[in-house]
Amino acid sequence: MNKLLLIIDPQVDFINGSLPIAGAAEAMDALAEYVEKQGKEYVLRVATSDWHPYHHCSFDREGGPWPVHCMQHSSGAAIWQRLLEALDATEGGFTLLYKGDEASREEYSILQNKRSAEELRSLIGKHDIGQIDVCGLAGDVCVLNTL
């Protein structure tokens, strides 16, 4: 059975940046180790990324519930370095999909972003994926909404 590893928002701002999650650094380092050892078991590896414009509606300064985070082209939007290296070192690398890239729209799930959802569905069909393993940050928001 072809498997897909779907990693939700493994970004610096959620690890040790503006919106940190307790234990995230250790979790992402452990995930990097898993990818190094088991990554080849997956036909595809896909990571999602919050990719917010400067005036995104989710930011508290714009009336939203969250501090500024994962702003496009910022260091906080970057994929956690150890995980990035593990994914890049895996044969076939990985695909990065974006969400939350429209200023007036919140997208907690990658499936809420039309372009990314279409690309993900296309990859799943093209590679005859029969199992999707989901992990990432934050379990109570973006991972939960993706599931």
PyMOL commands that set and color helices and strands:
alter all, ss='L'
color gray80, all
select helices_A, chain A and resi 12-15+24-41+60-62+75-77+81-89+110-112+114-126+139-146
alter helices_A, ss='H'
color red, helices_A
select strands_A, chain A and resi 2-8+44-50+95-99+129-136
alter strands_A, ss='S'
color yellow, strands_A
deselect
rebuild
show_as cartoon
